[in-house]
Every structure is written in C-alpha cells, then in structure tokens.
Amino acid sequence: MTTVRRTFLKNSAAAAVAAVLPSLSLAQTPAPARREFAPQSSPWRTFEVTTRVDIVKPVGATAVWLPVPSVNSDYQQSQESNFFSNGAAQMTTDGKQGVKMLMVAFTADQAQPFVELTSRVQTQNRVTDWAQKTAPAEAPDTLRYYTRATALIPTDGIVRKTALAATQGAKTDVQKAQMLYDWTVANTYREPTVRGCGVGDIKTMLETGNLGGKCADLNAVFVGLCRSVGIPARDVYGIRLVASAFGYKELSGNPASLKGAQHCRSEVYLTGYGWVAMDPADVAKVMRLETSDWIKNISNPVVAPVNKALFGGWEGNWMAFNTAHDVALPKSSGEKLGFFMYPMAENIEGRFDPYAPDDFKYQITAKEIKA
C-alpha cells in the first residue's frame, strides 16, 4: 500500500469524525479538576445477578434464551446458576463455542409465561504489571482461533489496510496494540442514538467513515484491527453491576435496575503478559457523556486517567457472559446472533426486540454478597 493511500485512510477517518463532532468552546467551559481512575489488584467481590422475563402478550408457543456467565479466568469465577419458571427450562450451550444459556420453551396455552434466572459470580479488578512478563503461553490453537474473521469482523481489505497504516513503525505486539488502541480512541466516537450496544459491522464503519457507535461497535473495531495484523483479540460480552468506585457515572451500573447496562469489553493476547484487558469504547463513552460537554481531547483531566487505565486494566464492577461471535441459539428459527449478551425470545411472529425491555418485558438486578 502506498504512502498516499495510508495517509488517505488515516485522514479520511479523522475527517469523518471531525465532520460530526460539535465545536467546543474551551473559553466558555471551566477546566475540570483531574479525576482518579486507577483500578488496582483487589479482593474478590461476590454478586448474585437475577434476570426476570415475563411474556406479557404471548402469541402461540414462545421460546426464551438467557445468557449465563461462563467465563472463568483471573478476573472472574462463574459459579452456580439457579432458575424457576412455568415453562420447560434447561441449561444448555450453543453447541459450538461453549456459550452457556438457559433455554425455556412455553406452550401456546401457558398462562403468564415467566422465567427467573439467578447467577452467582465473583469478580475483581484487572491491572497489568508491564514490568513483568511471566504469563504462561496460550495454546497455539486458541491464539489462531482469536485471529479468525467473523461475519461482522473481517480481517482483510480495509480492516487490514487501516491496521497496517496505524501500526507503521511498531516492532512488538505491545507497541502494535497500543497504536491500535490509540487509533480507535482518536478516530471512533460514542454515538448515543445507536440502539442497544450497536451491531459491530466494522467493515461498513470503515468504508463509510461513519465511526460512531457504542461498545459492540467500537471495541469490535479495535478487535478486528488487532486480528488483522496477527494479534489475538476478542470481545468480552457482559453487563455492569454496580457503581464505579471512582465516581464515574458512565462507568457504573445501577444494581436495582440494569436495563441498558450491557457492556462489551475487549482483550488482546500479548506475549509474556497473557490476555490483557482493554476498553477503548469506555474512553469514548466518558468523552461523550461523563460531562455536559463532549470532550474531544484525551488529555482532558476527566478522560486522561480512564484512557491510561483501560489499556491494560478494568474495574471489577462488571460481569462477563462470554466471548462468542456468530452465536446460534438452539432450536431457534432465527439467524445467528453477532453476539449474545441480551435476553432473547421468539414466537410464531418472529424474534422479540431485545432492545425494548418495556415491550419484551425483562428486568435485571444485582446484589453484592458481603462476606
């Protein structure tokens, strides 16, 4: 690829962002005080997370699928899950990627169909010690798996061209990851009007220059760019549970009502460090929504600590469900899901809209279990 083409790719994306970003008069806005956001190694916290689904207007036979936390790692231990329902419920998986879920079938004559699922997890903060390279090596097959293309995350064409341009001069996988993280923060932006967590169609985003979206869009861009240059990367789909310990309202969940608290993060595999936490999408969220102004400068004292910490860490007030793409729901007549972190349901009229929890009635709550 020529230097002219590289320059075009970088500049065109930046220009697309600049075209939609509102002007911000710094002279009219008092400089905010520097905020703290620095998750450190912490004790495990225990949560019970409950999802309740009620089919308010059943039409014929109805099926429901609920994601069950299935990640076990150095930052989360997924423990027992219990459920009750007036339908035929069973724990199952997607049969391919090991995505755990509760599947419930309701007959056409079932009055007031409902299901309630409670899962217990333990979580803790993540932070990378960049002075230590002692993590054991991951299996080669696993690393290859997390460099693959998916339906919405291709690794060729404009994705690879963009990544190659953004990582010019990088010698190590850490340097490449940092440059791609910085590129994502600089060129994408939070778009509040996007429904749910977004779609994650990164090829369309890059081709159109429309780089606005939400977490499933922005972190997918980062993951796709990493994969395209050989860095294993994955989205991690989950939900915020409680308030941030650092006072960031946009990085918090309200445990009494977690509607809309779904949030995906990302990880990259770096030699010697293992799977490393990343979340450029949350940097964009803080820039757009944390204050009354749309912050456009990452050196802003509200943004800077978040931007720094989320390259290599994240706060343990969040629970992961899975890391899967292209998920087939068992016994579903609908198409595969790009990702699975929302309750899903369908009947003879088709699939319910998971982004309208007041129509497709569900509620998610969390409770911290103190020792």
Contacts in CASP RR format, 6 or more apart in sequence:
PFRMAT RR
TARGET T0000
AUTHOR 0000-0000-0000
METHOD contacts of the structure
MODEL  1
MTTVRRTFLKNSAAAAVAAVLPSLSLAQTPAPARREFAPQSSPWRTFEVT
TRVDIVKPVGATAVWLPVPSVNSDYQQSQESNFFSNGAAQMTTDGKQGVK
MLMVAFTADQAQPFVELTSRVQTQNRVTDWAQKTAPAEAPDTLRYYTRAT
ALIPTDGIVRKTALAATQGAKTDVQKAQMLYDWTVANTYREPTVRGCGVG
DIKTMLETGNLGGKCADLNAVFVGLCRSVGIPARDVYGIRLVASAFGYKE
LSGNPASLKGAQHCRSEVYLTGYGWVAMDPADVAKVMRLETSDWIKNISN
PVVAPVNKALFGGWEGNWMAFNTAHDVALPKSSGEKLGFFMYPMAENIEG
RFDPYAPDDFKYQITAKEIKA
1 161 0 8 1.000
1 164 0 8 1.000
1 165 0 8 1.000
5 161 0 8 1.000
5 165 0 8 1.000
6 161 0 8 1.000
6 164 0 8 1.000
6 165 0 8 1.000
6 168 0 8 1.000
7 165 0 8 1.000
9 158 0 8 1.000
9 161 0 8 1.000
9 162 0 8 1.000
9 165 0 8 1.000
10 162 0 8 1.000
10 165 0 8 1.000
10 166 0 8 1.000
10 187 0 8 1.000
12 209 0 8 1.000
13 162 0 8 1.000
13 187 0 8 1.000
13 206 0 8 1.000
13 209 0 8 1.000
13 211 0 8 1.000
14 186 0 8 1.000
14 187 0 8 1.000
16 208 0 8 1.000
16 209 0 8 1.000
16 210 0 8 1.000
16 211 0 8 1.000
17 187 0 8 1.000
17 188 0 8 1.000
17 189 0 8 1.000
17 211 0 8 1.000
17 212 0 8 1.000
20 189 0 8 1.000
20 212 0 8 1.000
21 189 0 8 1.000
21 294 0 8 1.000
21 296 0 8 1.000
22 294 0 8 1.000
24 293 0 8 1.000
24 294 0 8 1.000
24 295 0 8 1.000
24 296 0 8 1.000
29 293 0 8 1.000
31 301 0 8 1.000
32 291 0 8 1.000
32 300 0 8 1.000
32 301 0 8 1.000
32 302 0 8 1.000
33 301 0 8 1.000
34 301 0 8 1.000
34 302 0 8 1.000
34 304 0 8 1.000
34 305 0 8 1.000
35 246 0 8 1.000
35 247 0 8 1.000
35 248 0 8 1.000
35 301 0 8 1.000
35 302 0 8 1.000
35 305 0 8 1.000
35 306 0 8 1.000
36 246 0 8 1.000
36 305 0 8 1.000
37 244 0 8 1.000
37 246 0 8 1.000
37 248 0 8 1.000
37 251 0 8 1.000
37 305 0 8 1.000
37 306 0 8 1.000
37 309 0 8 1.000
38 246 0 8 1.000
38 305 0 8 1.000
38 309 0 8 1.000
39 125 0 8 1.000
39 126 0 8 1.000
39 127 0 8 1.000
39 245 0 8 1.000
39 309 0 8 1.000
39 313 0 8 1.000
39 314 0 8 1.000
39 315 0 8 1.000
39 316 0 8 1.000
40 125 0 8 1.000
40 127 0 8 1.000
41 124 0 8 1.000
41 125 0 8 1.000
41 127 0 8 1.000
42 124 0 8 1.000
42 125 0 8 1.000
42 316 0 8 1.000
43 124 0 8 1.000
44 77 0 8 1.000
44 122 0 8 1.000
44 123 0 8 1.000
44 124 0 8 1.000
45 122 0 8 1.000
45 123 0 8 1.000
45 124 0 8 1.000
45 316 0 8 1.000
45 368 0 8 1.000
46 120 0 8 1.000
46 121 0 8 1.000
46 122 0 8 1.000
46 368 0 8 1.000
46 369 0 8 1.000
46 371 0 8 1.000
47 120 0 8 1.000
47 121 0 8 1.000
47 122 0 8 1.000
47 123 0 8 1.000
47 241 0 8 1.000
47 242 0 8 1.000
47 319 0 8 1.000
47 366 0 8 1.000
47 367 0 8 1.000
47 368 0 8 1.000
47 369 0 8 1.000
48 118 0 8 1.000
48 119 0 8 1.000
48 120 0 8 1.000
48 366 0 8 1.000
48 367 0 8 1.000
48 369 0 8 1.000
49 69 0 8 1.000
49 118 0 8 1.000
49 119 0 8 1.000
49 120 0 8 1.000
49 121 0 8 1.000
49 239 0 8 1.000
49 241 0 8 1.000
49 258 0 8 1.000
49 319 0 8 1.000
49 364 0 8 1.000
49 365 0 8 1.000
49 366 0 8 1.000
50 116 0 8 1.000
50 117 0 8 1.000
50 118 0 8 1.000
50 119 0 8 1.000
50 364 0 8 1.000
50 365 0 8 1.000
50 366 0 8 1.000
50 367 0 8 1.000
51 66 0 8 1.000
51 116 0 8 1.000
51 117 0 8 1.000
51 118 0 8 1.000
51 343 0 8 1.000
51 362 0 8 1.000
51 363 0 8 1.000
51 364 0 8 1.000
52 114 0 8 1.000
52 115 0 8 1.000
52 116 0 8 1.000
52 117 0 8 1.000
52 362 0 8 1.000
52 363 0 8 1.000
52 364 0 8 1.000
53 64 0 8 1.000
53 66 0 8 1.000
53 114 0 8 1.000
53 115 0 8 1.000
53 116 0 8 1.000
53 343 0 8 1.000
53 345 0 8 1.000
53 360 0 8 1.000
53 361 0 8 1.000
53 362 0 8 1.000
54 112 0 8 1.000
54 113 0 8 1.000
54 114 0 8 1.000
54 361 0 8 1.000
54 362 0 8 1.000
55 62 0 8 1.000
55 64 0 8 1.000
55 106 0 8 1.000
55 112 0 8 1.000
55 113 0 8 1.000
55 114 0 8 1.000
55 345 0 8 1.000
55 361 0 8 1.000
56 361 0 8 1.000
58 106 0 8 1.000
58 108 0 8 1.000
58 110 0 8 1.000
58 113 0 8 1.000
58 347 0 8 1.000
59 347 0 8 1.000
59 348 0 8 1.000
59 349 0 8 1.000
60 108 0 8 1.000
60 347 0 8 1.000
60 348 0 8 1.000
61 105 0 8 1.000
61 106 0 8 1.000
61 107 0 8 1.000
61 108 0 8 1.000
61 347 0 8 1.000
61 348 0 8 1.000
62 105 0 8 1.000
62 106 0 8 1.000
62 110 0 8 1.000
62 113 0 8 1.000
62 345 0 8 1.000
62 346 0 8 1.000
62 347 0 8 1.000
63 103 0 8 1.000
63 104 0 8 1.000
63 105 0 8 1.000
63 106 0 8 1.000
63 331 0 8 1.000
63 332 0 8 1.000
63 345 0 8 1.000
63 346 0 8 1.000
63 347 0 8 1.000
64 102 0 8 1.000
64 103 0 8 1.000
64 104 0 8 1.000
64 106 0 8 1.000
64 113 0 8 1.000
64 115 0 8 1.000
64 343 0 8 1.000
64 344 0 8 1.000
64 345 0 8 1.000
65 101 0 8 1.000
65 102 0 8 1.000
65 103 0 8 1.000
65 104 0 8 1.000
65 329 0 8 1.000
65 330 0 8 1.000
65 332 0 8 1.000
65 340 0 8 1.000
65 343 0 8 1.000
65 344 0 8 1.000
65 345 0 8 1.000
66 101 0 8 1.000
66 102 0 8 1.000
66 104 0 8 1.000
66 115 0 8 1.000
66 117 0 8 1.000
66 343 0 8 1.000
66 344 0 8 1.000
67 99 0 8 1.000
67 100 0 8 1.000
67 101 0 8 1.000
67 237 0 8 1.000
67 238 0 8 1.000
67 321 0 8 1.000
67 322 0 8 1.000
67 340 0 8 1.000
67 341 0 8 1.000
67 342 0 8 1.000
67 343 0 8 1.000
68 78 0 8 1.000
68 81 0 8 1.000
68 91 0 8 1.000
68 100 0 8 1.000
68 101 0 8 1.000
68 102 0 8 1.000
68 117 0 8 1.000
68 119 0 8 1.000
68 321 0 8 1.000
69 76 0 8 1.000
69 78 0 8 1.000
69 81 0 8 1.000
69 100 0 8 1.000
69 119 0 8 1.000
69 121 0 8 1.000
69 319 0 8 1.000
69 320 0 8 1.000
69 321 0 8 1.000
69 322 0 8 1.000
70 78 0 8 1.000
70 98 0 8 1.000
70 99 0 8 1.000
70 100 0 8 1.000
70 321 0 8 1.000
70 322 0 8 1.000
71 78 0 8 1.000
71 236 0 8 1.000
71 320 0 8 1.000
71 321 0 8 1.000
71 322 0 8 1.000
71 323 0 8 1.000
72 78 0 8 1.000
73 275 0 8 1.000
74 126 0 8 1.000
75 123 0 8 1.000
75 124 0 8 1.000
75 125 0 8 1.000
75 126 0 8 1.000
75 277 0 8 1.000
75 314 0 8 1.000
75 316 0 8 1.000
76 121 0 8 1.000
76 122 0 8 1.000
76 123 0 8 1.000
76 124 0 8 1.000
76 319 0 8 1.000
76 320 0 8 1.000
77 121 0 8 1.000
77 122 0 8 1.000
78 119 0 8 1.000
78 121 0 8 1.000
79 119 0 8 1.000
79 120 0 8 1.000
79 121 0 8 1.000
79 122 0 8 1.000
80 119 0 8 1.000
80 120 0 8 1.000
81 91 0 8 1.000
81 100 0 8 1.000
81 102 0 8 1.000
81 117 0 8 1.000
81 118 0 8 1.000
81 119 0 8 1.000
81 120 0 8 1.000
82 117 0 8 1.000
82 118 0 8 1.000
83 89 0 8 1.000
83 102 0 8 1.000
83 115 0 8 1.000
83 116 0 8 1.000
83 117 0 8 1.000
83 118 0 8 1.000
84 115 0 8 1.000
84 116 0 8 1.000
85 104 0 8 1.000
85 113 0 8 1.000
85 114 0 8 1.000
85 115 0 8 1.000
85 116 0 8 1.000
86 106 0 8 1.000
86 110 0 8 1.000
86 112 0 8 1.000
86 113 0 8 1.000
86 114 0 8 1.000
87 104 0 8 1.000
87 105 0 8 1.000
87 106 0 8 1.000
87 107 0 8 1.000
87 110 0 8 1.000
87 113 0 8 1.000
87 115 0 8 1.000
88 104 0 8 1.000
88 105 0 8 1.000
88 106 0 8 1.000
89 102 0 8 1.000
89 103 0 8 1.000
89 104 0 8 1.000
89 105 0 8 1.000
89 115 0 8 1.000
90 102 0 8 1.000
90 103 0 8 1.000
90 104 0 8 1.000
91 100 0 8 1.000
91 101 0 8 1.000
91 102 0 8 1.000
91 103 0 8 1.000
92 100 0 8 1.000
92 101 0 8 1.000
92 102 0 8 1.000
92 103 0 8 1.000
92 330 0 8 1.000
93 99 0 8 1.000
93 100 0 8 1.000
93 101 0 8 1.000
93 330 0 8 1.000
94 101 0 8 1.000
94 324 0 8 1.000
94 327 0 8 1.000
94 328 0 8 1.000
94 329 0 8 1.000
94 330 0 8 1.000
94 340 0 8 1.000
95 328 0 8 1.000
95 330 0 8 1.000
96 328 0 8 1.000
97 322 0 8 1.000
97 324 0 8 1.000
97 327 0 8 1.000
98 322 0 8 1.000
98 324 0 8 1.000
99 321 0 8 1.000
99 322 0 8 1.000
99 324 0 8 1.000
99 327 0 8 1.000
99 340 0 8 1.000
100 322 0 8 1.000
101 329 0 8 1.000
101 330 0 8 1.000
101 340 0 8 1.000
102 115 0 8 1.000
102 117 0 8 1.000
103 329 0 8 1.000
103 330 0 8 1.000
103 331 0 8 1.000
104 115 0 8 1.000
105 331 0 8 1.000
106 113 0 8 1.000
120 369 0 8 1.000
121 319 0 8 1.000
123 241 0 8 1.000
123 316 0 8 1.000
123 317 0 8 1.000
123 318 0 8 1.000
123 319 0 8 1.000
124 316 0 8 1.000
125 313 0 8 1.000
125 314 0 8 1.000
125 315 0 8 1.000
125 316 0 8 1.000
126 277 0 8 1.000
126 312 0 8 1.000
126 313 0 8 1.000
126 314 0 8 1.000
126 316 0 8 1.000
127 309 0 8 1.000
127 312 0 8 1.000
127 313 0 8 1.000
128 273 0 8 1.000
128 276 0 8 1.000
128 277 0 8 1.000
128 312 0 8 1.000
128 313 0 8 1.000
130 174 0 8 1.000
130 273 0 8 1.000
132 273 0 8 1.000
133 271 0 8 1.000
133 272 0 8 1.000
133 273 0 8 1.000
134 272 0 8 1.000
135 272 0 8 1.000
135 273 0 8 1.000
135 274 0 8 1.000
136 274 0 8 1.000
137 271 0 8 1.000
137 272 0 8 1.000
138 232 0 8 1.000
138 269 0 8 1.000
138 274 0 8 1.000
138 275 0 8 1.000
142 232 0 8 1.000
143 232 0 8 1.000
143 269 0 8 1.000
144 232 0 8 1.000
145 232 0 8 1.000
146 227 0 8 1.000
146 232 0 8 1.000
146 233 0 8 1.000
146 234 0 8 1.000
146 269 0 8 1.000
147 155 0 8 1.000
147 227 0 8 1.000
147 230 0 8 1.000
147 231 0 8 1.000
147 232 0 8 1.000
147 233 0 8 1.000
148 155 0 8 1.000
148 227 0 8 1.000
149 155 0 8 1.000
149 156 0 8 1.000
149 227 0 8 1.000
150 325 0 8 1.000
150 326 0 8 1.000
150 338 0 8 1.000
151 325 0 8 1.000
151 326 0 8 1.000
151 336 0 8 1.000
151 338 0 8 1.000
152 199 0 8 1.000
152 200 0 8 1.000
152 201 0 8 1.000
152 202 0 8 1.000
152 203 0 8 1.000
152 220 0 8 1.000
152 325 0 8 1.000
152 338 0 8 1.000
153 159 0 8 1.000
153 200 0 8 1.000
153 202 0 8 1.000
153 220 0 8 1.000
153 223 0 8 1.000
153 224 0 8 1.000
153 227 0 8 1.000
153 325 0 8 1.000
154 202 0 8 1.000
154 203 0 8 1.000
154 224 0 8 1.000
155 224 0 8 1.000
155 227 0 8 1.000
155 228 0 8 1.000
156 228 0 8 1.000
158 203 0 8 1.000
158 206 0 8 1.000
158 207 0 8 1.000
159 202 0 8 1.000
159 203 0 8 1.000
159 206 0 8 1.000
159 224 0 8 1.000
159 225 0 8 1.000
159 228 0 8 1.000
160 228 0 8 1.000
160 229 0 8 1.000
162 183 0 8 1.000
162 206 0 8 1.000
162 225 0 8 1.000
163 180 0 8 1.000
163 224 0 8 1.000
163 225 0 8 1.000
163 226 0 8 1.000
163 228 0 8 1.000
163 229 0 8 1.000
164 228 0 8 1.000
164 229 0 8 1.000
166 179 0 8 1.000
166 180 0 8 1.000
166 183 0 8 1.000
166 225 0 8 1.000
167 175 0 8 1.000
167 176 0 8 1.000
167 179 0 8 1.000
167 180 0 8 1.000
167 229 0 8 1.000
169 175 0 8 1.000
170 176 0 8 1.000
170 179 0 8 1.000
173 231 0 8 1.000
173 268 0 8 1.000
173 270 0 8 1.000
173 271 0 8 1.000
174 270 0 8 1.000
174 273 0 8 1.000
176 226 0 8 1.000
176 229 0 8 1.000
176 231 0 8 1.000
177 226 0 8 1.000
177 231 0 8 1.000
177 268 0 8 1.000
177 270 0 8 1.000
177 276 0 8 1.000
177 278 0 8 1.000
177 311 0 8 1.000
178 311 0 8 1.000
180 222 0 8 1.000
180 225 0 8 1.000
180 226 0 8 1.000
180 229 0 8 1.000
180 231 0 8 1.000
181 222 0 8 1.000
181 278 0 8 1.000
181 280 0 8 1.000
181 311 0 8 1.000
183 225 0 8 1.000
184 218 0 8 1.000
184 221 0 8 1.000
184 222 0 8 1.000
184 225 0 8 1.000
184 280 0 8 1.000
185 280 0 8 1.000
185 283 0 8 1.000
185 284 0 8 1.000
185 298 0 8 1.000
185 307 0 8 1.000
186 298 0 8 1.000
187 211 0 8 1.000
188 205 0 8 1.000
188 211 0 8 1.000
188 212 0 8 1.000
188 213 0 8 1.000
188 217 0 8 1.000
188 218 0 8 1.000
188 221 0 8 1.000
188 280 0 8 1.000
188 281 0 8 1.000
188 284 0 8 1.000
189 211 0 8 1.000
189 212 0 8 1.000
189 213 0 8 1.000
189 284 0 8 1.000
189 287 0 8 1.000
189 288 0 8 1.000
190 212 0 8 1.000
190 213 0 8 1.000
190 214 0 8 1.000
190 218 0 8 1.000
190 281 0 8 1.000
190 284 0 8 1.000
190 285 0 8 1.000
190 287 0 8 1.000
190 288 0 8 1.000
190 289 0 8 1.000
191 212 0 8 1.000
191 213 0 8 1.000
191 214 0 8 1.000
192 288 0 8 1.000
192 289 0 8 1.000
194 212 0 8 1.000
194 213 0 8 1.000
194 214 0 8 1.000
194 217 0 8 1.000
195 355 0 8 1.000
196 214 0 8 1.000
196 216 0 8 1.000
196 260 0 8 1.000
196 262 0 8 1.000
196 342 0 8 1.000
196 355 0 8 1.000
197 214 0 8 1.000
197 215 0 8 1.000
197 216 0 8 1.000
197 217 0 8 1.000
197 262 0 8 1.000
197 263 0 8 1.000
197 264 0 8 1.000
197 341 0 8 1.000
198 213 0 8 1.000
198 214 0 8 1.000
198 215 0 8 1.000
198 216 0 8 1.000
198 217 0 8 1.000
199 216 0 8 1.000
199 217 0 8 1.000
199 338 0 8 1.000
200 216 0 8 1.000
200 217 0 8 1.000
200 220 0 8 1.000
200 221 0 8 1.000
200 338 0 8 1.000
201 217 0 8 1.000
202 217 0 8 1.000
202 220 0 8 1.000
202 221 0 8 1.000
202 224 0 8 1.000
204 210 0 8 1.000
205 211 0 8 1.000
205 212 0 8 1.000
205 213 0 8 1.000
205 217 0 8 1.000
205 221 0 8 1.000
206 221 0 8 1.000
211 221 0 8 1.000
212 218 0 8 1.000
214 281 0 8 1.000
215 263 0 8 1.000
215 264 0 8 1.000
215 265 0 8 1.000
215 281 0 8 1.000
215 282 0 8 1.000
215 285 0 8 1.000
216 235 0 8 1.000
216 237 0 8 1.000
216 264 0 8 1.000
216 339 0 8 1.000
217 281 0 8 1.000
218 280 0 8 1.000
218 281 0 8 1.000
218 284 0 8 1.000
219 235 0 8 1.000
219 264 0 8 1.000
219 265 0 8 1.000
219 266 0 8 1.000
219 278 0 8 1.000
219 279 0 8 1.000
219 280 0 8 1.000
219 281 0 8 1.000
220 235 0 8 1.000
222 233 0 8 1.000
222 266 0 8 1.000
222 278 0 8 1.000
222 280 0 8 1.000
222 281 0 8 1.000
223 233 0 8 1.000
223 234 0 8 1.000
223 235 0 8 1.000
223 266 0 8 1.000
224 233 0 8 1.000
226 232 0 8 1.000
226 233 0 8 1.000
226 268 0 8 1.000
227 233 0 8 1.000
231 268 0 8 1.000
231 269 0 8 1.000
231 270 0 8 1.000
232 268 0 8 1.000
232 269 0 8 1.000
233 266 0 8 1.000
233 267 0 8 1.000
233 268 0 8 1.000
233 269 0 8 1.000
234 266 0 8 1.000
234 267 0 8 1.000
234 323 0 8 1.000
235 264 0 8 1.000
235 265 0 8 1.000
235 266 0 8 1.000
235 323 0 8 1.000
235 325 0 8 1.000
235 339 0 8 1.000
236 264 0 8 1.000
236 265 0 8 1.000
236 266 0 8 1.000
236 267 0 8 1.000
236 320 0 8 1.000
236 322 0 8 1.000
236 323 0 8 1.000
237 262 0 8 1.000
237 264 0 8 1.000
237 320 0 8 1.000
237 321 0 8 1.000
237 322 0 8 1.000
237 323 0 8 1.000
237 324 0 8 1.000
237 339 0 8 1.000
237 340 0 8 1.000
237 341 0 8 1.000
238 262 0 8 1.000
238 263 0 8 1.000
238 264 0 8 1.000
238 265 0 8 1.000
238 318 0 8 1.000
238 319 0 8 1.000
238 320 0 8 1.000
238 321 0 8 1.000
238 341 0 8 1.000
239 258 0 8 1.000
239 261 0 8 1.000
239 262 0 8 1.000
239 263 0 8 1.000
239 318 0 8 1.000
239 319 0 8 1.000
239 321 0 8 1.000
239 341 0 8 1.000
239 364 0 8 1.000
240 251 0 8 1.000
240 252 0 8 1.000
240 253 0 8 1.000
240 258 0 8 1.000
240 261 0 8 1.000
240 263 0 8 1.000
240 317 0 8 1.000
240 318 0 8 1.000
241 253 0 8 1.000
241 255 0 8 1.000
241 258 0 8 1.000
241 261 0 8 1.000
241 317 0 8 1.000
241 318 0 8 1.000
241 319 0 8 1.000
241 366 0 8 1.000
241 368 0 8 1.000
242 252 0 8 1.000
242 253 0 8 1.000
242 255 0 8 1.000
242 317 0 8 1.000
242 366 0 8 1.000
242 368 0 8 1.000
243 252 0 8 1.000
243 253 0 8 1.000
243 254 0 8 1.000
243 317 0 8 1.000
244 251 0 8 1.000
244 252 0 8 1.000
244 315 0 8 1.000
244 317 0 8 1.000
245 315 0 8 1.000
245 317 0 8 1.000
246 315 0 8 1.000
248 286 0 8 1.000
248 290 0 8 1.000
248 306 0 8 1.000
249 290 0 8 1.000
250 282 0 8 1.000
250 285 0 8 1.000
250 286 0 8 1.000
250 289 0 8 1.000
250 290 0 8 1.000
251 282 0 8 1.000
251 285 0 8 1.000
251 286 0 8 1.000
251 306 0 8 1.000
251 315 0 8 1.000
251 317 0 8 1.000
252 317 0 8 1.000
253 261 0 8 1.000
253 317 0 8 1.000
254 261 0 8 1.000
255 365 0 8 1.000
255 366 0 8 1.000
255 367 0 8 1.000
255 368 0 8 1.000
256 365 0 8 1.000
257 363 0 8 1.000
257 364 0 8 1.000
257 365 0 8 1.000
258 364 0 8 1.000
258 365 0 8 1.000
258 366 0 8 1.000
259 357 0 8 1.000
259 363 0 8 1.000
259 364 0 8 1.000
260 357 0 8 1.000
261 364 0 8 1.000
262 341 0 8 1.000
262 342 0 8 1.000
263 282 0 8 1.000
263 318 0 8 1.000
264 281 0 8 1.000
264 339 0 8 1.000
264 341 0 8 1.000
265 277 0 8 1.000
265 278 0 8 1.000
265 279 0 8 1.000
265 281 0 8 1.000
265 282 0 8 1.000
265 314 0 8 1.000
265 318 0 8 1.000
265 320 0 8 1.000
266 278 0 8 1.000
266 279 0 8 1.000
266 280 0 8 1.000
266 281 0 8 1.000
267 275 0 8 1.000
267 276 0 8 1.000
267 277 0 8 1.000
267 278 0 8 1.000
267 323 0 8 1.000
268 275 0 8 1.000
268 276 0 8 1.000
268 278 0 8 1.000
269 275 0 8 1.000
269 276 0 8 1.000
270 276 0 8 1.000
276 312 0 8 1.000
276 313 0 8 1.000
277 310 0 8 1.000
277 312 0 8 1.000
277 313 0 8 1.000
277 314 0 8 1.000
278 310 0 8 1.000
278 311 0 8 1.000
278 312 0 8 1.000
278 313 0 8 1.000
279 310 0 8 1.000
279 313 0 8 1.000
279 314 0 8 1.000
280 310 0 8 1.000
282 306 0 8 1.000
282 310 0 8 1.000
282 314 0 8 1.000
283 298 0 8 1.000
283 303 0 8 1.000
283 306 0 8 1.000
283 307 0 8 1.000
283 310 0 8 1.000
286 295 0 8 1.000
286 302 0 8 1.000
286 303 0 8 1.000
286 306 0 8 1.000
287 294 0 8 1.000
287 295 0 8 1.000
287 296 0 8 1.000
287 298 0 8 1.000
287 300 0 8 1.000
287 303 0 8 1.000
288 294 0 8 1.000
288 295 0 8 1.000
290 302 0 8 1.000
290 303 0 8 1.000
291 302 0 8 1.000
295 302 0 8 1.000
295 303 0 8 1.000
297 303 0 8 1.000
298 304 0 8 1.000
298 307 0 8 1.000
319 366 0 8 1.000
321 340 0 8 1.000
321 341 0 8 1.000
322 340 0 8 1.000
322 341 0 8 1.000
324 339 0 8 1.000
324 340 0 8 1.000
325 338 0 8 1.000
325 339 0 8 1.000
326 336 0 8 1.000
326 337 0 8 1.000
326 338 0 8 1.000
327 336 0 8 1.000
327 337 0 8 1.000
327 338 0 8 1.000
327 339 0 8 1.000
327 340 0 8 1.000
328 336 0 8 1.000
328 337 0 8 1.000
329 337 0 8 1.000
329 340 0 8 1.000
329 344 0 8 1.000
332 344 0 8 1.000
332 346 0 8 1.000
332 351 0 8 1.000
333 346 0 8 1.000
333 350 0 8 1.000
334 346 0 8 1.000
334 350 0 8 1.000
334 351 0 8 1.000
337 344 0 8 1.000
342 354 0 8 1.000
342 355 0 8 1.000
343 354 0 8 1.000
343 360 0 8 1.000
343 362 0 8 1.000
344 351 0 8 1.000
344 352 0 8 1.000
344 354 0 8 1.000
345 351 0 8 1.000
345 352 0 8 1.000
345 354 0 8 1.000
345 360 0 8 1.000
346 352 0 8 1.000
352 359 0 8 1.000
352 360 0 8 1.000
353 359 0 8 1.000
353 360 0 8 1.000
354 360 0 8 1.000
357 363 0 8 1.000
END
